[in-house]
Amino acid sequence: MPNNYFSHDKDGREYSFAAAETTADYTNLVDLKISTEDLQCELQLDAIGPWEPLNFQIDPTKWRNDQKELVDLWRPFQPKEGILNDRDSILLYGMLGDTPVSPTGLAQYKKKLGYKPKESDLCYPTDAAKLLTCCDEIFDYFGPLGRSFLVRLNAGGFYPKHRDHILLNRDTFRLIAFLGDAQDSMEWEVSGQIRQFLPNTVYYVDTRKLHRLSSWHPNSTMVVVNVRKTWLNVLKVLSRLKHS
Ligand SMILES: [Fe+2]
């Protein structure tokens, strides 16, 4: 029987669909608690800019070898019903008991749990975390990490325009590491501007701002890292800016 690509992935596995998107209602958050540390971190992160490289060197030879160990662990990233989107992920840090092939998207967690967990609670390394040796230094420097995953956009893979964690009390901020030689195989837009990125480089990205991604080649591969938003971790980012 031919595969139905709206319900099954390329390997014939049934999709773990994400929860449907709903319009966010913030009007019930009038009593939201925003700490002094939240404000301090957010203002300092805002001062960095929306898209800034850090000075870690990711070894491409290590990544080439790591890929061989990870090859069977890719699973569709956050599929939505009725939409074809060729993107895969491998879970690196998630819930206790998760494995590298557990669904990685927050909306997939919501479908499974009935609520969206906090990024910082998804802090348990899967077996894939230690297989990604090319990122050891980054993970050690910023750990313990929240939800983190490898994601690979293939030809036609995309993230539509969206924002992540817009509230000032977000518990984590995002780093994105670009692996391999994906430099011109995909496009990142943040705050209405196309951003240039260097391969084998990790960036602080202000994903509170409107952003989208599109890929037109296979294997546009990134690591998405959620770092706990503490003053110490913000200072660690400042200490490793490529252009300080
Ligand atoms: Fe995002």
Boltz pocket constraint, residues with backbone or C-beta under 6 A from the ligand:
constraints:
  - pocket:
      binder: B
      contacts: [[A, 159], [A, 162], [A, 163], [A, 164], [A, 207], [A, 211]]
      max_distance: 6.0
